[in-house]
C-alpha cells in the first residue's frame, strides 16, 4: 500500500515545485512543460524561438572567433562558394550549424575549418564559450551542449594559389 501512495505524494510535491526544479516522472515532465510555456509576466502570451534563429546566432558567434577559417563540411563549403558567386545571394549564416531547440533548451553542432597553426582544443573551447554566451543572452534558452567538429585545416597558401593565373594556357 505504501508503494502506491508514494508516487501520488511525489507527484503532488513536484506539481508545487518551483520552475527549474528537477522532476523524474511522466506527470512531472508534463507539469514542467506547462510551467515552461508560461511567460514570467503571467499568462499574457508565449514566446517561441525558431530553430533558424538559434542557428543564425550560433553561426555568427562561431565566426567571431579568430582561428575559424570557414564553417561547414566540404559539401556545405562548395555550395557556399557557388552561392557567393551568384548575384543577389548572401552568405549563409547557418552553414555548418545544426541545432535542436526545445521549449527551454538548445543543443548545437558546429562544423568548422580551422586555420593552420591554431591550437584546435583551445579554438573549440573558445567557440563553445562564445556560442553558449550568445544563445543564452539573446534567446534565454539554456544551452545543453555545443559539439565542435573540425573538418579541415586551411593553409594561407591555399587561397593565394587559387587566385593566381594558371601556368599553362
N, C-alpha and C positions, 0 to 999 in steps of 0.2 A: 504494500500500500504506500509506503513512504517513497518508493522509487517513482510511482506515477504522480505523486504530489510534488516532488522536487522540480520536474520540468515546468509545471504550471507556475510554481513560485518563482523560478529563474526567469521565465518569460515575462512575468509581471514586473519583476525587478528591472529587467533590461528595457521594458517598454518605457519606464520612467527615467532611464539613464540619459545623461546629457549627450549632446551631439559630440561625436569623436570618441565615445566610449566603445570599447570592443564588444562584439557580440559573436555568438557561435552558432545558434540555431537558425532554422529556416524562418521562423516567426521573427527572430531578431533581425535577420537580414531585410525582411520586408519592412520592419519598423525603421531601420536605418535608412532605407531608400526614401521612405515617406518624409523623414526628417530632413534628408539632404535636398529634397525638392523645395522646401520652404526657404524663402529668402530671409535674411537676417532682419529685415524690416517688417516681417509678418507674412501674411498670406496675400500680398499685393502683386504677386507675379512670380514668374520663373525665368531664370536666365539659362539659356542653352548655348554652348560654345561648340561650333562645328569642328570636325577633325582638321579641316583645311586651315583653320585659323591657328590651331596649335602647331600644325606642321610648318606654317609660314614663320611663326615666332621662333621655332626651333631652328629652321634653316637660316634665318638671319642671324641668330645668336651663334650658330656654329661657324658661319662665315666671318664673324668678327674676330675670331681667334687667329693670331699670327701663327703661321705654320700650316694652315689649311690651304692647300692649293686649289682644290675643287671638291665638290660634293657629288656622290653617286658612284655607281659601278661603271664598268666600261660601256654598256649599252645606254645607260642614262646620260653619260657624258657625250656620246656620239649624237644622241637625239638633241641634247642641249646645244651642241655646236651647229647642228642643222638649224635649230630654232634661232640662233644668233645671226645666221646669215640671211634668213628670210625677213623681208621688210615688214614692219608692223608688228613684229613679235617681240616679246621681252624675255629676259632671263627668268627661269622658273625658280622661285624661292623655295619650292618644296622638293627640288631634285635631290635625291639621296636621303630623303627623310621619310620614315614610316612612323605613324603614331596610332595608338589605341587610346581613345578617350572615353572615360566613363562619366558618371554624374559628378564625382568629386576627385577623381584621379586620372592621371595620364601616364603612359609609358611611351618612350621614344627610342627608335633605332636610327642611328646616324651612320651613313656610309661616306667615307672621305678618301681623298688622295692627299697624302702628306707631302710637304716639301722635304727634299733631301737635307739631312743634317739636323733635323729636329728630333728631339727625344720623343719617341712615339708615346710612351707611357705618360709623360708629362702633358703632351698635346691632348691625349684622350681625357685626362683628368681636367684640363682647362676647358675643353669642350663640354664635358659633363657638367661642370660647375656653372658655366655661362648659360647653358640650355635650361638647367633646373631653375636658376635665378630668374631668367627671362619669363619662362612659362608661369612660374608661381606668382611673380609680381604682376604680370599682365592679365592672367586669367583667374587666379585664385585657386587653381587646381593643384593638388598635391602630386608631384612627380614621383612615381614609384621606382622608376629605373630609366637610365639612359645608356643604351648599348652602343658602343662605337666600334665600327668595323673599318679597318684600313685596307683598301683595295689595291693601292698602288703608291709608289713614291715618284714624285716629279723632280726631275733634274732641271736646273735653269737652262742647260744646253738644249733640251728637247724642244722648247718653244723657239729658240733662236735658229735652230737648224730648219724647222718647218717654214720659217719666213724668208729664207734665202732662196735665190734662184737655183734651179736645178743645174747640175754640172753638164748634163747632156741635153741638147735640144733637138 
